[in-house]
Amino acid sequence: MNDNFLPKSGSIGRGELPSQKLPAQRKNYVSVSENREFQYLFKKGENLVTYAFVCYYKPNRRRTNRLGVTASKKIGNAVKRNRARRIIKEAFRLANPLFIEKTDKRHDFVFVARGKTPELGSKQIYGLLIKQLLPRLPGRQ
């Protein structure tokens, strides 16, 4: 195979070849995907309102927590909406093992991104989840 089409190692940045990728992260939650499930949580679930997101949550009968994330057009263009979704998903991925450890029931969560969400980092959202959402979930006895 001819490698003439590959750039020299110094021209990419840190000397990496384009084919080198980081290992993929596995998500440790299941997604809420049906519209009726979102609507059910909006109507029947408890809610937590912060400056970064609104969270609707309700216990489920499954073995795992489920996550749904929405971002309306009020957030901004598609890039900002996708960034908001990514940030919330990453924060939930980090917080989910703690939710499983500290609570006796599993929950369905729906997060609605707010205008400030794309400007924040996942660590800030993680802090809000641990500080404000975790105490509201029923704990182990």
N, CA, C and O atoms as CSV, one atom per row, in Angstrom:
chain,resi,resn,atom,element,x,y,z
A,1,MET,N,N,0.836,-1.177,0.000
A,1,MET,CA,C,0.000,0.000,0.000
A,1,MET,C,C,0.883,1.243,0.000
A,1,MET,O,O,1.906,1.294,0.682
A,2,ASN,N,N,0.485,2.208,-0.748
A,2,ASN,CA,C,1.261,3.429,-0.868
A,2,ASN,C,C,0.835,4.419,0.214
A,2,ASN,O,O,-0.343,4.764,0.308
A,3,ASP,N,N,1.776,4.874,1.023
A,3,ASP,CA,C,1.482,5.797,2.113
A,3,ASP,C,C,1.804,7.244,1.754
A,3,ASP,O,O,1.970,8.079,2.643
A,4,ASN,N,N,1.893,7.550,0.455
A,4,ASN,CA,C,2.217,8.906,0.046
A,4,ASN,C,C,1.112,9.909,0.361
A,4,ASN,O,O,1.374,11.107,0.470
A,5,PHE,N,N,-0.120,9.429,0.507
A,5,PHE,CA,C,-1.223,10.345,0.764
A,5,PHE,C,C,-1.269,10.797,2.213
A,5,PHE,O,O,-1.953,11.775,2.515
A,6,LEU,N,N,-0.572,10.130,3.122
A,6,LEU,CA,C,-0.567,10.516,4.532
A,6,LEU,C,C,0.343,11.719,4.739
A,6,LEU,O,O,1.433,11.771,4.171
A,7,PRO,N,N,-0.090,12.690,5.548
A,7,PRO,CA,C,0.775,13.834,5.836
A,7,PRO,C,C,1.943,13.407,6.716
A,7,PRO,O,O,1.883,12.385,7.399
A,8,LYS,N,N,2.990,14.192,6.688
A,8,LYS,CA,C,4.132,13.900,7.543
A,8,LYS,C,C,3.733,14.062,8.997
A,8,LYS,O,O,2.800,14.806,9.300
A,9,SER,N,N,4.408,13.393,9.886
A,9,SER,CA,C,3.986,13.332,11.290
A,9,SER,C,C,3.934,14.710,11.942
A,9,SER,O,O,3.125,14.902,12.849
A,10,GLY,N,N,4.730,15.654,11.542
A,10,GLY,CA,C,4.732,16.967,12.164
A,10,GLY,C,C,3.605,17.869,11.710
A,10,GLY,O,O,3.345,18.889,12.349
A,11,SER,N,N,2.921,17.523,10.616
A,11,SER,CA,C,1.932,18.435,10.069
A,11,SER,C,C,0.538,18.250,10.663
A,11,SER,O,O,-0.330,19.089,10.420
A,12,ILE,N,N,0.287,17.199,11.424
A,12,ILE,CA,C,-1.043,16.977,11.981
A,12,ILE,C,C,-1.215,17.720,13.296
A,12,ILE,O,O,-2.329,18.133,13.618
A,13,GLY,N,N,-0.205,17.895,14.025
A,13,GLY,CA,C,-0.350,18.580,15.303
A,13,GLY,C,C,0.608,17.977,16.310
A,13,GLY,O,O,1.694,18.504,16.551
A,14,ARG,N,N,0.194,16.876,16.890
A,14,ARG,CA,C,1.019,16.250,17.917
A,14,ARG,C,C,1.709,14.993,17.405
A,14,ARG,O,O,2.106,14.141,18.200
A,15,GLY,N,N,1.853,14.867,16.119
A,15,GLY,CA,C,2.550,13.723,15.559
A,15,GLY,C,C,1.688,12.476,15.457
A,15,GLY,O,O,2.217,11.371,15.336
A,16,GLU,N,N,0.365,12.632,15.505
A,16,GLU,CA,C,-0.522,11.487,15.435
A,16,GLU,C,C,-0.966,11.275,13.998
A,16,GLU,O,O,-1.095,12.230,13.231
A,17,LEU,N,N,-1.194,10.045,13.643
A,17,LEU,CA,C,-1.754,9.739,12.341
A,17,LEU,C,C,-3.270,9.863,12.427
A,17,LEU,O,O,-3.836,9.644,13.498
A,18,PRO,N,N,-3.937,10.204,11.343
A,18,PRO,CA,C,-5.385,10.391,11.393
A,18,PRO,C,C,-6.149,9.131,11.766
A,18,PRO,O,O,-7.272,9.236,12.259
A,19,SER,N,N,-5.591,7.947,11.554
A,19,SER,CA,C,-6.306,6.711,11.831
A,19,SER,C,C,-6.301,6.344,13.308
A,19,SER,O,O,-7.032,5.439,13.709
A,20,GLN,N,N,-5.505,7.014,14.123
A,20,GLN,CA,C,-5.458,6.692,15.543
A,20,GLN,C,C,-6.631,7.354,16.247
A,20,GLN,O,O,-6.820,8.566,16.145
A,21,LYS,N,N,-7.432,6.546,16.972
A,21,LYS,CA,C,-8.602,7.067,17.672
A,21,LYS,C,C,-8.536,6.658,19.138
A,21,LYS,O,O,-7.884,5.680,19.504
A,22,LEU,N,N,-9.221,7.426,19.957
A,22,LEU,CA,C,-9.348,7.063,21.358
A,22,LEU,C,C,-10.353,5.921,21.493
A,22,LEU,O,O,-11.261,5.803,20.670
A,23,PRO,N,N,-10.208,5.080,22.513
A,23,PRO,CA,C,-11.193,4.008,22.691
A,23,PRO,C,C,-12.570,4.598,23.015
A,23,PRO,O,O,-12.673,5.602,23.720
A,24,ALA,N,N,-13.609,3.971,22.501
A,24,ALA,CA,C,-14.969,4.462,22.700
A,24,ALA,C,C,-15.423,4.206,24.133
A,24,ALA,O,O,-15.126,3.161,24.713
A,25,GLN,N,N,-16.144,5.168,24.695
A,25,GLN,CA,C,-16.715,5.016,26.026
A,25,GLN,C,C,-18.054,4.292,25.894
A,25,GLN,O,O,-18.804,4.530,24.947
A,26,ARG,N,N,-18.347,3.419,26.836
A,26,ARG,CA,C,-19.643,2.759,26.839
A,26,ARG,C,C,-20.560,3.514,27.772
A,26,ARG,O,O,-20.160,3.894,28.873
A,27,LYS,N,N,-21.777,3.730,27.341
A,27,LYS,CA,C,-22.703,4.418,28.224
A,27,LYS,C,C,-23.281,3.417,29.214
A,27,LYS,O,O,-23.542,2.267,28.863
A,28,ASN,N,N,-23.477,3.857,30.440
A,28,ASN,CA,C,-23.947,2.960,31.479
A,28,ASN,C,C,-25.395,3.259,31.846
A,28,ASN,O,O,-25.782,3.169,33.011
A,29,TYR,N,N,-26.175,3.608,30.861
A,29,TYR,CA,C,-27.592,3.883,31.068
A,29,TYR,C,C,-28.337,3.509,29.798
A,29,TYR,O,O,-27.730,3.292,28.749
A,30,VAL,N,N,-29.651,3.437,29.904
A,30,VAL,CA,C,-30.508,3.170,28.764
A,30,VAL,C,C,-31.241,4.470,28.449
A,30,VAL,O,O,-31.523,5.255,29.354
A,31,SER,N,N,-31.547,4.699,27.192
A,31,SER,CA,C,-32.188,5.952,26.799
A,31,SER,C,C,-33.707,5.857,26.884
A,31,SER,O,O,-34.297,4.817,26.589
A,32,VAL,N,N,-34.321,6.950,27.289
A,32,VAL,CA,C,-35.765,7.122,27.156
A,32,VAL,C,C,-35.956,7.620,25.739
A,32,VAL,O,O,-35.442,8.681,25.385
A,33,SER,N,N,-36.683,6.877,24.920
A,33,SER,CA,C,-36.730,7.242,23.512
A,33,SER,C,C,-38.137,7.507,22.984
A,33,SER,O,O,-38.296,8.244,22.011
A,34,GLU,N,N,-39.139,6.936,23.592
A,34,GLU,CA,C,-40.505,7.101,23.082
A,34,GLU,C,C,-41.083,8.442,23.509
A,34,GLU,O,O,-40.863,8.878,24.640
A,35,ASN,N,N,-41.816,9.099,22.628
A,35,ASN,CA,C,-42.447,10.373,22.934
A,35,ASN,C,C,-43.408,10.234,24.114
A,35,ASN,O,O,-43.479,11.123,24.962
A,36,ARG,N,N,-44.145,9.126,24.173
A,36,ARG,CA,C,-45.100,8.949,25.260
A,36,ARG,C,C,-44.405,8.832,26.607
A,36,ARG,O,O,-44.966,9.236,27.625
A,37,GLU,N,N,-43.186,8.282,26.632
A,37,GLU,CA,C,-42.429,8.206,27.881
A,37,GLU,C,C,-41.995,9.600,28.342
A,37,GLU,O,O,-42.046,9.906,29.533
A,38,PHE,N,N,-41.566,10.445,27.397
A,38,PHE,CA,C,-41.228,11.831,27.726
A,38,PHE,C,C,-42.461,12.553,28.272
A,38,PHE,O,O,-42.385,13.220,29.304
A,39,GLN,N,N,-43.586,12.423,27.585
A,39,GLN,CA,C,-44.810,13.097,28.003
A,39,GLN,C,C,-45.266,12.625,29.382
A,39,GLN,O,O,-45.729,13.429,30.191
A,40,TYR,N,N,-45.137,11.326,29.655
A,40,TYR,CA,C,-45.510,10.774,30.952
A,40,TYR,C,C,-44.663,11.390,32.062
A,40,TYR,O,O,-45.191,11.755,33.113
A,41,LEU,N,N,-43.350,11.507,31.836
A,41,LEU,CA,C,-42.475,12.099,32.844
A,41,LEU,C,C,-42.759,13.591,33.029
A,41,LEU,O,O,-42.698,14.098,34.149
A,42,PHE,N,N,-43.066,14.290,31.946
A,42,PHE,CA,C,-43.398,15.708,32.066
A,42,PHE,C,C,-44.650,15.894,32.933
A,42,PHE,O,O,-44.722,16.832,33.727
A,43,LYS,N,N,-45.630,15.002,32.780
A,43,LYS,CA,C,-46.900,15.151,33.499
A,43,LYS,C,C,-46.839,14.581,34.919
A,43,LYS,O,O,-47.311,15.220,35.860
A,44,LYS,N,N,-46.269,13.403,35.079
A,44,LYS,CA,C,-46.357,12.690,36.356
A,44,LYS,C,C,-45.088,12.735,37.197
A,44,LYS,O,O,-45.126,12.430,38.389
A,45,GLY,N,N,-43.970,13.108,36.596
A,45,GLY,CA,C,-42.704,13.072,37.316
A,45,GLY,C,C,-42.500,14.279,38.213
A,45,GLY,O,O,-43.125,15.323,38.028
A,46,GLU,N,N,-41.618,14.121,39.187
A,46,GLU,CA,C,-41.203,15.250,40.011
A,46,GLU,C,C,-40.191,16.054,39.202
A,46,GLU,O,O,-39.575,15.534,38.272
A,47,ASN,N,N,-40.022,17.333,39.565
A,47,ASN,CA,C,-39.090,18.133,38.776
A,47,ASN,C,C,-38.105,18.876,39.663
A,47,ASN,O,O,-38.380,19.179,40.824
A,48,LEU,N,N,-36.969,19.154,39.087
A,48,LEU,CA,C,-35.918,19.938,39.713
A,48,LEU,C,C,-35.510,20.998,38.701
A,48,LEU,O,O,-35.151,20.677,37.568
A,49,VAL,N,N,-35.566,22.251,39.106
A,49,VAL,CA,C,-35.229,23.355,38.209
A,49,VAL,C,C,-33.926,23.992,38.679
A,49,VAL,O,O,-33.816,24.409,39.832
A,50,THR,N,N,-32.943,24.068,37.790
A,50,THR,CA,C,-31.686,24.750,38.073
A,50,THR,C,C,-31.446,25.767,36.961
A,50,THR,O,O,-32.223,25.858,36.011
A,51,TYR,N,N,-30.371,26.521,37.089
A,51,TYR,CA,C,-30.043,27.492,36.040
A,51,TYR,C,C,-29.539,26.808,34.778
A,51,TYR,O,O,-29.523,27.422,33.711
A,52,ALA,N,N,-29.125,25.542,34.878
A,52,ALA,CA,C,-28.541,24.849,33.739
A,52,ALA,C,C,-29.500,23.886,33.047
A,52,ALA,O,O,-29.370,23.642,31.847
A,53,PHE,N,N,-30.456,23.338,33.784
A,53,PHE,CA,C,-31.375,22.364,33.205
A,53,PHE,C,C,-32.619,22.251,34.073
A,53,PHE,O,O,-32.658,22.726,35.208
A,54,VAL,N,N,-33.632,21.608,33.506
A,54,VAL,CA,C,-34.805,21.193,34.262
A,54,VAL,C,C,-34.809,19.674,34.180
A,54,VAL,O,O,-34.682,19.106,33.095
A,55,CYS,N,N,-34.954,19.020,35.319
A,55,CYS,CA,C,-34.938,17.559,35.352
A,55,CYS,C,C,-36.283,17.047,35.838
A,55,CYS,O,O,-36.778,17.473,36.882
A,56,TYR,N,N,-36.870,16.137,35.083
A,56,TYR,CA,C,-38.076,15.425,35.487
A,56,TYR,C,C,-37.651,13.997,35.782
A,56,TYR,O,O,-36.941,13.385,34.984
A,57,TYR,N,N,-38.073,13.462,36.913
A,57,TYR,CA,C,-37.661,12.108,37.271
A,57,TYR,C,C,-38.784,11.376,37.984
A,57,TYR,O,O,-39.622,11.981,38.652
A,58,LYS,N,N,-38.780,10.069,37.828
A,58,LYS,CA,C,-39.794,9.211,38.443
A,58,LYS,C,C,-39.205,7.813,38.568
A,58,LYS,O,O,-38.511,7.353,37.662
A,59,PRO,N,N,-39.477,7.128,39.689
A,59,PRO,CA,C,-38.977,5.748,39.827
A,59,PRO,C,C,-39.552,4.842,38.736
A,59,PRO,O,O,-40.690,5.014,38.300
A,60,ASN,N,N,-38.744,3.883,38.311
A,60,ASN,CA,C,-39.221,2.902,37.346
A,60,ASN,C,C,-39.045,1.505,37.931
A,60,ASN,O,O,-38.482,1.350,39.014
A,61,ARG,N,N,-39.517,0.504,37.228
A,61,ARG,CA,C,-39.426,-0.878,37.710
A,61,ARG,C,C,-38.338,-1.658,36.986
A,61,ARG,O,O,-38.342,-2.889,36.987
A,62,ARG,N,N,-37.438,-0.963,36.387
A,62,ARG,CA,C,-36.368,-1.615,35.631
A,62,ARG,C,C,-35.136,-1.794,36.504
A,62,ARG,O,O,-35.103,-1.347,37.650
A,63,ARG,N,N,-34.142,-2.440,35.960
A,63,ARG,CA,C,-32.900,-2.676,36.700
A,63,ARG,C,C,-31.901,-1.543,36.565
A,63,ARG,O,O,-30.870,-1.542,37.237
A,64,THR,N,N,-32.195,-0.581,35.704
A,64,THR,CA,C,-31.223,0.474,35.433
A,64,THR,C,C,-31.912,1.835,35.313
A,64,THR,O,O,-33.115,1.916,35.064
A,65,ASN,N,N,-31.149,2.877,35.489
A,65,ASN,CA,C,-31.650,4.225,35.272
A,65,ASN,C,C,-31.743,4.481,33.776
A,65,ASN,O,O,-30.946,3.963,32.995
A,66,ARG,N,N,-32.722,5.284,33.388
A,66,ARG,CA,C,-32.865,5.651,31.982
A,66,ARG,C,C,-32.768,7.160,31.844
A,66,ARG,O,O,-33.169,7.899,32.743
A,67,LEU,N,N,-32.237,7.614,30.724
A,67,LEU,CA,C,-31.982,9.025,30.495
A,67,LEU,C,C,-32.581,9.483,29.179
A,67,LEU,O,O,-32.455,8.809,28.156
A,68,GLY,N,N,-33.234,10.633,29.217
A,68,GLY,CA,C,-33.689,11.308,28.015
A,68,GLY,C,C,-33.255,12.763,28.104
A,68,GLY,O,O,-33.320,13.364,29.177
A,69,VAL,N,N,-32.816,13.329,27.000
A,69,VAL,CA,C,-32.353,14.720,26.984
A,69,VAL,C,C,-33.030,15.441,25.829
A,69,VAL,O,O,-33.073,14.938,24.706
A,70,THR,N,N,-33.557,16.621,26.117
A,70,THR,CA,C,-34.136,17.446,25.064
A,70,THR,C,C,-33.500,18.829,25.111
A,70,THR,O,O,-33.081,19.305,26.166
A,71,ALA,N,N,-33.440,19.451,23.958
A,71,ALA,CA,C,-32.935,20.817,23.849
A,71,ALA,C,C,-33.753,21.505,22.760
A,71,ALA,O,O,-33.699,21.108,21.596
A,72,SER,N,N,-34.497,22.517,23.131
A,72,SER,CA,C,-35.365,23.188,22.167
A,72,SER,C,C,-34.557,24.176,21.321
A,72,SER,O,O,-33.375,24.413,21.573
A,73,LYS,N,N,-35.206,24.729,20.339
A,73,LYS,CA,C,-34.536,25.696,19.469
A,73,LYS,C,C,-34.223,27.003,20.184
A,73,LYS,O,O,-33.462,27.824,19.671
A,74,LYS,N,N,-34.805,27.203,21.367
A,74,LYS,CA,C,-34.490,28.394,22.157
A,74,LYS,C,C,-33.027,28.389,22.599
A,74,LYS,O,O,-32.456,29.442,22.883
A,75,ILE,N,N,-32.428,27.207,22.657
A,75,ILE,CA,C,-31.031,27.068,23.079
A,75,ILE,C,C,-30.102,27.716,22.059
A,75,ILE,O,O,-29.112,28.350,22.425
A,76,GLY,N,N,-30.419,27.555,20.801
A,76,GLY,CA,C,-29.567,28.093,19.746
A,76,GLY,C,C,-29.594,27.180,18.538
A,76,GLY,O,O,-30.534,26.409,18.344
A,77,ASN,N,N,-28.550,27.277,17.729
A,77,ASN,CA,C,-28.500,26.459,16.524
A,77,ASN,C,C,-28.180,25.004,16.871
A,77,ASN,O,O,-28.004,24.671,18.043
A,78,ALA,N,N,-28.104,24.147,15.869
A,78,ALA,CA,C,-27.923,22.717,16.091
A,78,ALA,C,C,-26.629,22.404,16.833
A,78,ALA,O,O,-26.582,21.466,17.629
A,79,VAL,N,N,-25.591,23.173,16.581
A,79,VAL,CA,C,-24.310,22.943,17.254
A,79,VAL,C,C,-24.466,23.139,18.758
A,79,VAL,O,O,-23.991,22.320,19.545
A,80,LYS,N,N,-25.127,24.219,19.158
A,80,LYS,CA,C,-25.324,24.495,20.584
A,80,LYS,C,C,-26.250,23.468,21.224
A,80,LYS,O,O,-26.014,23.038,22.353
A,81,ARG,N,N,-27.299,23.074,20.513
A,81,ARG,CA,C,-28.229,22.075,21.063
A,81,ARG,C,C,-27.523,20.738,21.266
A,81,ARG,O,O,-27.712,20.084,22.292
A,82,ASN,N,N,-26.718,20.334,20.303
A,82,ASN,CA,C,-25.991,19.072,20.434
A,82,ASN,C,C,-24.952,19.143,21.533
A,82,ASN,O,O,-24.742,18.164,22.250
A,83,ARG,N,N,-24.300,20.283,21.677
A,83,ARG,CA,C,-23.337,20.448,22.770
A,83,ARG,C,C,-24.037,20.328,24.117
A,83,ARG,O,O,-23.526,19.672,25.025
A,84,ALA,N,N,-25.202,20.955,24.254
A,84,ALA,CA,C,-25.960,20.864,25.500
A,84,ALA,C,C,-26.318,19.415,25.808
A,84,ALA,O,O,-26.200,18.974,26.951
A,85,ARG,N,N,-26.750,18.679,24.802
A,85,ARG,CA,C,-27.088,17.257,25.000
A,85,ARG,C,C,-25.863,16.461,25.419
A,85,ARG,O,O,-25.931,15.655,26.348
A,86,ARG,N,N,-24.738,16.683,24.736
A,86,ARG,CA,C,-23.500,15.952,25.063
A,86,ARG,C,C,-23.057,16.220,26.491
A,86,ARG,O,O,-22.663,15.300,27.208
A,87,ILE,N,N,-23.121,17.489,26.907
A,87,ILE,CA,C,-22.677,17.863,28.251
A,87,ILE,C,C,-23.540,17.169,29.302
A,87,ILE,O,O,-23.018,16.622,30.273
A,88,ILE,N,N,-24.846,17.190,29.110
A,88,ILE,CA,C,-25.745,16.563,30.080
A,88,ILE,C,C,-25.541,15.050,30.101
A,88,ILE,O,O,-25.515,14.446,31.173
A,89,LYS,N,N,-25.398,14.438,28.935
A,89,LYS,CA,C,-25.184,12.989,28.891
A,89,LYS,C,C,-23.890,12.586,29.584
A,89,LYS,O,O,-23.855,11.585,30.299
A,90,GLU,N,N,-22.832,13.354,29.377
A,90,GLU,CA,C,-21.550,13.038,30.008
A,90,GLU,C,C,-21.644,13.195,31.525
A,90,GLU,O,O,-21.134,12.355,32.266
A,91,ALA,N,N,-22.284,14.253,31.987
A,91,ALA,CA,C,-22.446,14.454,33.430
A,91,ALA,C,C,-23.267,13.319,34.038
A,91,ALA,O,O,-22.953,12.834,35.125
A,92,PHE,N,N,-24.310,12.900,33.338
A,92,PHE,CA,C,-25.126,11.790,33.837
A,92,PHE,C,C,-24.331,10.495,33.838
A,92,PHE,O,O,-24.462,9.687,34.757
A,93,ARG,N,N,-23.510,10.290,32.820
A,93,ARG,CA,C,-22.682,9.076,32.766
A,93,ARG,C,C,-21.751,9.007,33.970
A,93,ARG,O,O,-21.517,7.929,34.518
A,94,LEU,N,N,-21.219,10.155,34.383
A,94,LEU,CA,C,-20.332,10.189,35.540
A,94,LEU,C,C,-21.094,10.021,36.856
A,94,LEU,O,O,-20.581,9.418,37.798
A,95,ALA,N,N,-22.313,10.553,36.921
A,95,ALA,CA,C,-23.078,10.528,38.168
A,95,ALA,C,C,-23.893,9.250,38.351
A,95,ALA,O,O,-24.253,8.913,39.478
A,96,ASN,N,N,-24.186,8.542,37.282
A,96,ASN,CA,C,-25.065,7.382,37.366
A,96,ASN,C,C,-24.568,6.302,38.336
A,96,ASN,O,O,-25.387,5.773,39.087
A,97,PRO,N,N,-23.278,5.943,38.367
A,97,PRO,CA,C,-22.843,4.940,39.358
A,97,PRO,C,C,-23.121,5.384,40.802
A,97,PRO,O,O,-23.429,4.555,41.658
A,98,LEU,N,N,-23.014,6.670,41.064
A,98,LEU,CA,C,-23.308,7.191,42.395
A,98,LEU,C,C,-24.808,7.098,42.687
A,98,LEU,O,O,-25.205,6.769,43.805
A,99,PHE,N,N,-25.641,7.387,41.681
A,99,PHE,CA,C,-27.091,7.239,41.842
A,99,PHE,C,C,-27.441,5.791,42.172
A,99,PHE,O,O,-28.261,5.528,43.052
A,100,ILE,N,N,-26.819,4.862,41.464
A,100,ILE,CA,C,-27.105,3.445,41.682
A,100,ILE,C,C,-26.666,3.018,43.077
A,100,ILE,O,O,-27.360,2.255,43.749
A,101,GLU,N,N,-25.518,3.510,43.506
A,101,GLU,CA,C,-24.980,3.143,44.822
A,101,GLU,C,C,-25.803,3.726,45.970
A,101,GLU,O,O,-26.037,3.043,46.967
A,102,LYS,N,N,-26.239,4.967,45.845
A,102,LYS,CA,C,-26.875,5.682,46.958
A,102,LYS,C,C,-28.389,5.528,47.033
A,102,LYS,O,O,-28.981,5.853,48.062
A,103,THR,N,N,-29.034,5.042,45.973
A,103,THR,CA,C,-30.494,4.931,45.979
A,103,THR,C,C,-30.923,3.482,45.875
A,103,THR,O,O,-30.198,2.645,45.338
A,104,ASP,N,N,-32.119,3.189,46.398
A,104,ASP,CA,C,-32.605,1.815,46.355
A,104,ASP,C,C,-33.489,1.539,45.146
A,104,ASP,O,O,-33.719,0.374,44.822
A,105,LYS,N,N,-33.990,2.563,44.471
A,105,LYS,CA,C,-34.818,2.383,43.277
A,105,LYS,C,C,-34.093,2.958,42.074
A,105,LYS,O,O,-33.212,3.808,42.209
A,106,ARG,N,N,-34.474,2.485,40.903
A,106,ARG,CA,C,-33.971,3.051,39.661
A,106,ARG,C,C,-34.988,4.053,39.140
A,106,ARG,O,O,-36.178,3.950,39.438
A,107,HIS,N,N,-34.524,5.015,38.368
A,107,HIS,CA,C,-35.378,6.115,37.929
A,107,HIS,C,C,-35.268,6.360,36.433
A,107,HIS,O,O,-34.277,6.012,35.791
A,108,ASP,N,N,-36.317,6.968,35.903
A,108,ASP,CA,C,-36.282,7.544,34.560
A,108,ASP,C,C,-36.021,9.029,34.746
A,108,ASP,O,O,-36.662,9.675,35.575
A,109,PHE,N,N,-35.088,9.571,33.982
A,109,PHE,CA,C,-34.751,10.987,34.047
A,109,PHE,C,C,-34.942,11.605,32.674
A,109,PHE,O,O,-34.539,11.025,31.666
A,110,VAL,N,N,-35.552,12.773,32.629
A,110,VAL,CA,C,-35.593,13.565,31.399
A,110,VAL,C,C,-35.032,14.935,31.749
A,110,VAL,O,O,-35.538,15.616,32.642
A,111,PHE,N,N,-33.991,15.329,31.042
A,111,PHE,CA,C,-33.364,16.630,31.243
A,111,PHE,C,C,-33.743,17.536,30.080
A,111,PHE,O,O,-33.649,17.146,28.916
A,112,VAL,N,N,-34.169,18.742,30.408
A,112,VAL,CA,C,-34.456,19.751,29.398
A,112,VAL,C,C,-33.367,20.808,29.537
A,112,VAL,O,O,-33.256,21.468,30.570
A,113,ALA,N,N,-32.572,20.962,28.494
A,113,ALA,CA,C,-31.472,21.930,28.521
A,113,ALA,C,C,-32.026,23.344,28.533
A,113,ALA,O,O,-33.086,23.617,27.970
A,114,ARG,N,N,-31.298,24.233,29.179
A,114,ARG,CA,C,-31.675,25.644,29.216
A,114,ARG,C,C,-30.619,26.457,28.477
A,114,ARG,O,O,-29.593,25.917,28.064
A,115,GLY,N,N,-30.867,27.740,28.311
A,115,GLY,CA,C,-30.004,28.594,27.502
A,115,GLY,C,C,-28.557,28.627,27.943
A,115,GLY,O,O,-27.671,28.815,27.109
A,116,LYS,N,N,-28.288,28.452,29.213
A,116,LYS,CA,C,-26.930,28.525,29.740
A,116,LYS,C,C,-26.160,27.207,29.563
A,116,LYS,O,O,-24.933,27.201,29.650
A,117,THR,N,N,-26.847,26.119,29.322
A,117,THR,CA,C,-26.225,24.796,29.299
A,117,THR,C,C,-25.049,24.672,28.338
A,117,THR,O,O,-24.020,24.132,28.744
A,118,PRO,N,N,-25.131,25.138,27.082
A,118,PRO,CA,C,-23.991,24.957,26.174
A,118,PRO,C,C,-22.718,25.669,26.631
A,118,PRO,O,O,-21.620,25.295,26.219
A,119,GLU,N,N,-22.856,26.684,27.470
A,119,GLU,CA,C,-21.695,27.440,27.925
A,119,GLU,C,C,-21.011,26.792,29.131
A,119,GLU,O,O,-19.901,27.177,29.497
A,120,LEU,N,N,-21.671,25.815,29.744
A,120,LEU,CA,C,-21.131,25.161,30.932
A,120,LEU,C,C,-20.347,23.922,30.547
A,120,LEU,O,O,-20.407,23.465,29.406
A,121,GLY,N,N,-19.611,23.384,31.506
A,121,GLY,CA,C,-18.897,22.134,31.303
A,121,GLY,C,C,-19.620,20.988,31.978
A,121,GLY,O,O,-20.488,21.207,32.823
A,122,SER,N,N,-19.266,19.767,31.609
A,122,SER,CA,C,-19.934,18.606,32.190
A,122,SER,C,C,-19.649,18.485,33.687
A,122,SER,O,O,-20.473,17.947,34.427
A,123,LYS,N,N,-18.497,18.977,34.143
A,123,LYS,CA,C,-18.189,18.930,35.575
A,123,LYS,C,C,-19.131,19.824,36.372
A,123,LYS,O,O,-19.510,19.479,37.492
A,124,GLN,N,N,-19.514,20.969,35.809
A,124,GLN,CA,C,-20.458,21.850,36.504
A,124,GLN,C,C,-21.835,21.202,36.583
A,124,GLN,O,O,-22.499,21.274,37.617
A,125,ILE,N,N,-22.266,20.573,35.497
A,125,ILE,CA,C,-23.550,19.873,35.494
A,125,ILE,C,C,-23.492,18.697,36.469
A,125,ILE,O,O,-24.452,18.445,37.197
A,126,TYR,N,N,-22.372,17.983,36.482
A,126,TYR,CA,C,-22.174,16.873,37.418
A,126,TYR,C,C,-22.324,17.375,38.859
A,126,TYR,O,O,-22.983,16.731,39.676
A,127,GLY,N,N,-21.719,18.515,39.165
A,127,GLY,CA,C,-21.838,19.084,40.505
A,127,GLY,C,C,-23.283,19.382,40.876
A,127,GLY,O,O,-23.696,19.140,42.010
A,128,LEU,N,N,-24.057,19.908,39.925
A,128,LEU,CA,C,-25.471,20.168,40.181
A,128,LEU,C,C,-26.243,18.875,40.423
A,128,LEU,O,O,-27.116,18.813,41.290
A,129,LEU,N,N,-25.909,17.841,39.644
A,129,LEU,CA,C,-26.592,16.554,39.821
A,129,LEU,C,C,-26.344,15.998,41.219
A,129,LEU,O,O,-27.272,15.538,41.884
A,130,ILE,N,N,-25.088,16.043,41.661
A,130,ILE,CA,C,-24.729,15.472,42.963
A,130,ILE,C,C,-25.292,16.339,44.094
A,130,ILE,O,O,-25.801,15.812,45.083
A,131,LYS,N,N,-25.203,17.655,43.951
A,131,LYS,CA,C,-25.600,18.549,45.026
A,131,LYS,C,C,-27.124,18.707,45.146
A,131,LYS,O,O,-27.653,18.793,46.254
A,132,GLN,N,N,-27.823,18.744,44.010
A,132,GLN,CA,C,-29.246,19.055,44.065
A,132,GLN,C,C,-30.161,17.883,43.754
A,132,GLN,O,O,-31.229,17.765,44.355
A,133,LEU,N,N,-29.772,17.017,42.834
A,133,LEU,CA,C,-30.664,15.919,42.452
A,133,LEU,C,C,-30.514,14.712,43.372
A,133,LEU,O,O,-31.518,14.133,43.788
A,134,LEU,N,N,-29.294,14.322,43.698
A,134,LEU,CA,C,-29.071,13.132,44.518
A,134,LEU,C,C,-29.793,13.185,45.863
A,134,LEU,O,O,-30.373,12.175,46.264
A,135,PRO,N,N,-29.788,14.316,46.584
A,135,PRO,CA,C,-30.508,14.342,47.860
A,135,PRO,C,C,-32.032,14.165,47.719
A,135,PRO,O,O,-32.690,13.762,48.678
A,136,ARG,N,N,-32.589,14.455,46.557
A,136,ARG,CA,C,-34.031,14.320,46.356
A,136,ARG,C,C,-34.445,12.878,46.074
A,136,ARG,O,O,-35.612,12.530,46.251
A,137,LEU,N,N,-33.512,12.039,45.641
A,137,LEU,CA,C,-33.832,10.652,45.348
A,137,LEU,C,C,-33.878,9.859,46.635
A,137,LEU,O,O,-33.059,10.077,47.527
A,138,PRO,N,N,-34.845,8.919,46.748
A,138,PRO,CA,C,-34.930,8.141,47.998
A,138,PRO,C,C,-33.675,7.273,48.176
A,138,PRO,O,O,-33.273,6.551,47.263
A,139,GLY,N,N,-33.069,7.356,49.362
A,139,GLY,CA,C,-31.819,6.640,49.618
A,139,GLY,C,C,-32.014,5.286,50.251
A,139,GLY,O,O,-33.129,4.877,50.572
A,140,ARG,N,N,-30.908,4.605,50.422
A,140,ARG,CA,C,-30.949,3.292,51.078
A,140,ARG,C,C,-31.083,3.470,52.577
A,140,ARG,O,O,-30.628,4.461,53.147
A,141,GLN,N,N,-31.709,2.500,53.197
A,141,GLN,CA,C,-31.882,2.530,54.668
A,141,GLN,C,C,-30.726,1.895,55.370
A,141,GLN,O,O,-30.708,1.835,56.600
